[in-house]
Amino acid sequence: MRIPILTAIIFTPFLGAVLVLFTPKAKIKLIKIIAFLSTIITLLLSIWLLVKFNFLNPAIQFEENFSWIAPFNIQYHLGVDGISAALVFLSGLLIFLAGIVSFKINIREKEYFFFYLLLAAGTLGIFLTLDLFLFYIFWELVLIPMFFLIGVWGGAKRAKAATKFIIYTIAGSIFMLLGIVTLYFTSNPHTFNILELVKSGPTLPLGLQLIIFICFYLGFAVKVPIFPFHAWLPDAHVEAPTPISMLLAGILLKMGAYGFFRISFPVLKDAAYYFALPLAILGAINIVYGAFAAMAQPDFKKMIAYSSISHMGFVVLGLSSMTLSGFNGALLEMFNHGVITAGMFLLAGMLYERAHTRDLNNFSGVGSRMPVYAGVLTLFSLASLGLPGLSGFVSEFLSLLGAFSAFKLLTVISILGLLIIAAYFLFMLQRVLLGPLNEKWVDIRDLNKRELLIILPLMALVIVIGVYPPVILKYQAAAVNALIISIGGRLF
């Protein structure tokens, strides 16, 4: 009998959340043990999934499907393919690492780990479900714990940041729900099965496809985020505790882009072609605007938040190209951005713990007192600005390569955005690490062994993928190729 590995991946953190809920709040050590075991088992299961995954097969694998709410043809339907396999592994890794970082939380630990594990279950469910009804449940499930994790354990302006987050995401979710309901009633027979909708969706009239595409776009664009639906992100990142910033940047921003890959483009391909140019324009705006905004930020975390807006622009640009290289670049950028930005937020949090400030103008010359930290920060910064030989380069290159064949001017503008990205990361390194040492940081301590071990897996991925991109590209290649063929895209 085959083990329901996908159910195990989703419900391991969910079971952990239930166990935490029934653990007395005074038993903090037991709560942390439950959280640790839940996250490490989830990571091991996601690694096992990646090992057993047949990357030469573009079809859905490890499928689990049975009737759930029969009168409405709603199914408990899970599956994984090349589009989602690496993202499941990324989620498992970041959930584990951020969970370890969370051990420093020292107020209301029981509630924190309950919401943390609930958030983990929801994000994993999004990448594994193949039923739109279930997809929406997991989508909404993520909002609740994230609202409390920012609003209770965040910074001084946490209430405002959490409120802005929930307003933007709920507004987008309402439109997405409208799109889901419309797809259900226009399918024959009525179904929420994404695989069936991929077959029937393209037969819908173009006008109806456009309306449904816009509904889904409004839901997904908030999560990416795509300009001008980005305003919630900088505040959320700045106020969120470090481990939640890691998950927000590393996993939650991928939910919207994944929705385009899994639903919008394969189900509504005519509408996707219709909106390709507007999407490309918005992608270029994301890149350039996010880069300029990041350059102007004195706050370390806010700078990284705006850089995320810029880097997710490459995902949108690659998607809009309707080419094989563009799609591969966009999907790989989702993975690479998750690794790099999670590392950057972790480093920002480590510096804040020591200095109790995120103002980049207050730092100078700390590289002389923190040589290990300086080396790690330089590695992640160079990866983020797209230095060849590190992971950020290959995904951005592929996205631009695909986009150039479709939108030459927009691609040139986006390449200019890369110069701005390089400028603000180098400027950040200069302000923090170089120059005369600020006397306030004479006694600042370097990274300890525990901190180095936490960030080491992310460093390894940055280097390995940069040197040998097929280590991740091989998992997505067959599925992306099949998707391009199914929507009539270009195989170059």
Secondary structure, 3 states (H helix, E strand, C coil): CCCCHHHHHHHHHHHHHHHHHCCCCCCHHHHHHHHHHHHHHHHHHHHHHHHHCCCCCCCCEEEEEEEEEHHHCEEEEEEECCCCHHHHHHHHHHHHHHHHHHHHCCCCHHHHHHHHHHHHHHHHHHHHECEHHHHHHHHHHHHHHHHHHHHHHCCCCHHHHHHHHHHHHHHHHHHHHHHHHHHHHHCCCCCCEHHHHHHHHHHCCHHHHHHHHHHHHHHHHHHCCCCCCCCHHHHHHHHCCHHHHHHHHHHHHHHHHHHHHHHHHHHCHHHHHHCHHHHHHHHHHHHHHHHHHHHCCCEHHHHHHHHHHHHHHHHHHHHHCCEHHHHHHHHHHHHHHHHHHHHHHHHHHHHHHHHCCCEHHHCCCHHHCCHHHHHHHHHHHHHHCCCCCCHHHHHHHHHHHHHHCCCHHHHHHHHHHHHHHHHHHHHHHHHHHCCCCCHHHCCCCCCCHHHHHHHHHHHHHHHHHHHCCHHHHHHHHHHHHHHHHHHCCECC
